[in-house]
Every structure is written in structure tokens, then in C-alpha cells.
């Protein structure tokens, strides 16, 4: 009889491990952010801060260019997009959280997040060696790359 209880416990643990793994995307990021989980809120802030640091960095070869290689980003582009969109949903009142400060629900923060999301699109999934660092050639290459990406996808 004890072996039945042990089997039930083992099966329950296996199910919980599998269930938890389904909540994570392949890179270890959550599939969606729960704004009531401190770990998720901390990760949102970490991603936001890392991205802001990249936007303020003026030490790379692409500083004067419109387009930059996604390799400069501290996290995958899609994860940054997901994190910023989650924060934007909170700021604009589509999501609630007891862990985030309601004082960030302003038009100015909303505009910053929207601008940051738009600027994320200027980070291209190309190698830094492939992307020209001369501003005019960079813009020409980037616009051509975006058109090709739109046609393919």
C-alpha cells in the first residue's frame, strides 16, 4: 500500500515539473509575465534596465547609425519586446499589479515605452560585420533588409 502512495507522489512531482517547464519559454524566460510574481516583476525591470543601457551606450561603431545589430542587445529581441509590452499594458491600465508603482501610469511613461518598442525594430538580426557602420550605407542596408524581411514573413 505504501508503494501506491509513493507512486502517486512521484507522478505528482513529475507532473509539476513538466507543468512548470511549460510555463517557461526555451530561453528560460516566462511565456507571459505575471505582474503579481516578484520574480517576474524583477525580470521585467532587469530587461528594461539592460535595454535602456544599450540605448544610452555611445561606445560602439553603430552609435551614429539608424540600424544596429541585435547582437548589441542584452536579451533576445522578442523577450525585450514582450517585457516592454507587458509594462506598457500596466502603464496604460490594461493590466494591474500590486507590485508595480501606480505612479508610473503616466502619458510620458507610455510614450517612452512606445518609443522604446519602436526603436527596438531598428535592431536587426544580422551579424555586426554584415551591417555597415557608415550612417548613409547603414540606413540603405537597413531599409533594404526590412523590406526583404516583410516580403519573406
C-alpha positions as CSV (number, residue, x, y, z in Angstrom):
1,X,0.0,0.0,0.0
2,X,2.9,2.4,0.8
3,X,4.2,1.9,-2.7
4,X,1.0,3.2,-4.2
5,X,1.4,6.5,-2.2
6,X,5.0,6.7,-3.3
7,X,4.0,6.2,-6.9
8,X,1.3,8.9,-6.6
9,X,3.8,11.3,-5.1
10,X,6.4,10.6,-7.8
11,X,3.7,11.1,-10.5
12,X,2.6,14.3,-8.9
13,X,6.2,15.7,-8.7
14,X,6.8,14.7,-12.4
15,X,3.6,16.4,-13.4
16,X,4.5,19.6,-11.5
17,X,8.0,19.7,-13.1
18,X,6.5,19.3,-16.6
19,X,3.8,21.9,-15.9
20,X,6.4,24.4,-14.7
21,X,8.6,23.7,-17.7
22,X,5.6,24.6,-20.0
23,X,5.4,28.0,-18.3
24,X,8.9,28.8,-19.4
25,X,9.9,29.7,-23.0
26,X,13.0,28.0,-24.3
27,X,15.4,30.7,-23.1
28,X,14.3,30.5,-19.5
29,X,12.0,33.5,-19.8
30,X,8.4,33.2,-18.8
31,X,5.9,32.7,-21.6
32,X,3.9,35.6,-20.1
33,X,4.6,37.9,-17.2
34,X,2.6,37.5,-14.1
35,X,2.7,41.0,-12.5
36,X,1.9,39.5,-9.1
37,X,5.1,37.4,-9.0
38,X,8.1,39.2,-7.6
39,X,10.5,37.2,-9.8
40,X,8.6,38.2,-13.0
41,X,8.5,41.9,-12.0
42,X,12.2,41.8,-11.1
43,X,13.0,40.3,-14.5
44,X,10.9,42.9,-16.3
45,X,12.9,45.6,-14.5
46,X,16.2,43.9,-15.4
47,X,15.3,43.6,-19.1
48,X,14.1,47.2,-19.2
49,X,17.3,48.5,-17.5
50,X,19.5,46.4,-19.7
51,X,17.8,47.7,-22.8
52,X,18.0,51.3,-21.6
53,X,21.7,50.8,-21.0
54,X,22.2,49.7,-24.6
55,X,20.1,52.6,-25.9
56,X,22.3,55.0,-24.0
57,X,25.6,53.4,-25.0
58,X,27.7,55.5,-27.3
59,X,30.8,53.3,-27.4
60,X,30.0,51.1,-30.3
61,X,30.6,51.5,-34.0
62,X,26.9,52.0,-34.8
63,X,26.3,55.0,-32.5
64,X,25.6,57.4,-35.4
65,X,23.6,54.8,-37.3
66,X,19.9,54.3,-37.7
67,X,20.2,50.5,-37.6
68,X,22.2,48.4,-35.2
69,X,22.9,44.7,-34.9
70,X,20.7,42.8,-32.5
71,X,23.9,41.3,-31.0
72,X,24.2,44.5,-29.1
73,X,21.0,43.7,-27.1
74,X,21.4,42.2,-23.6
75,X,18.5,39.9,-24.2
76,X,16.8,38.4,-27.2
77,X,14.8,41.0,-29.1
78,X,11.5,39.1,-28.7
79,X,12.0,39.0,-24.9
80,X,12.6,42.7,-24.8
81,X,9.5,43.3,-26.9
82,X,7.4,41.1,-24.6
83,X,8.7,42.8,-21.4
84,X,8.2,46.3,-22.7
85,X,4.7,45.4,-24.0
86,X,3.8,44.0,-20.5
87,X,5.0,47.2,-18.9
88,X,3.1,49.2,-21.4
89,X,-0.1,47.2,-20.6
90,X,0.3,48.1,-17.0
91,X,1.1,51.8,-17.6
92,X,-1.9,52.1,-19.9
93,X,-4.3,50.3,-17.5
94,X,-4.8,47.1,-19.3
95,X,-3.2,45.1,-16.5
96,X,-3.0,45.6,-12.8
97,X,-0.3,44.8,-10.3
98,X,0.2,45.3,-6.6
99,X,4.0,45.1,-7.1
100,X,4.3,47.9,-9.6
101,X,4.0,51.6,-8.6
102,X,0.8,53.2,-9.9
103,X,2.7,56.5,-10.2
104,X,4.3,55.2,-13.4
105,X,0.9,55.2,-15.1
106,X,1.5,58.5,-16.9
107,X,1.3,59.6,-20.5
108,X,5.0,60.4,-20.5
109,X,6.0,56.8,-19.5
110,X,3.6,55.4,-22.0
111,X,5.2,57.5,-24.8
112,X,8.7,56.4,-23.6
113,X,7.7,52.7,-23.7
114,X,6.0,53.1,-27.1
115,X,9.1,54.8,-28.5
116,X,11.4,52.2,-27.0
117,X,9.3,49.5,-28.7
118,X,9.6,51.3,-32.0
119,X,13.3,51.8,-31.6
120,X,13.7,48.0,-30.9
121,X,12.8,47.5,-34.6
122,X,16.0,49.2,-35.6
123,X,18.0,46.3,-34.1
124,X,18.4,43.9,-37.0
125,X,19.1,40.2,-36.8
126,X,22.3,40.4,-38.8
127,X,25.9,40.0,-37.8
128,X,27.8,43.2,-36.9
129,X,30.3,42.5,-39.7
130,X,27.4,42.4,-42.3
131,X,25.9,45.8,-41.2
132,X,27.6,48.9,-42.4
133,X,28.7,51.3,-39.7
134,X,28.7,54.4,-42.0
135,X,25.4,56.1,-41.4
136,X,24.2,56.5,-45.1
137,X,25.2,53.0,-46.1
138,X,23.7,51.7,-42.8
139,X,20.3,53.3,-43.5
140,X,20.3,52.0,-47.1
141,X,21.2,48.5,-45.9
142,X,18.7,48.5,-43.0
143,X,15.7,49.7,-45.1
144,X,16.5,47.0,-47.8
145,X,16.8,44.4,-45.0
146,X,13.4,45.4,-43.5
147,X,11.7,45.3,-46.9
148,X,13.1,41.8,-47.6
149,X,12.0,40.6,-44.1
150,X,8.5,41.9,-44.7
151,X,8.3,40.1,-48.1
152,X,9.5,36.9,-46.6
153,X,7.4,36.9,-43.5
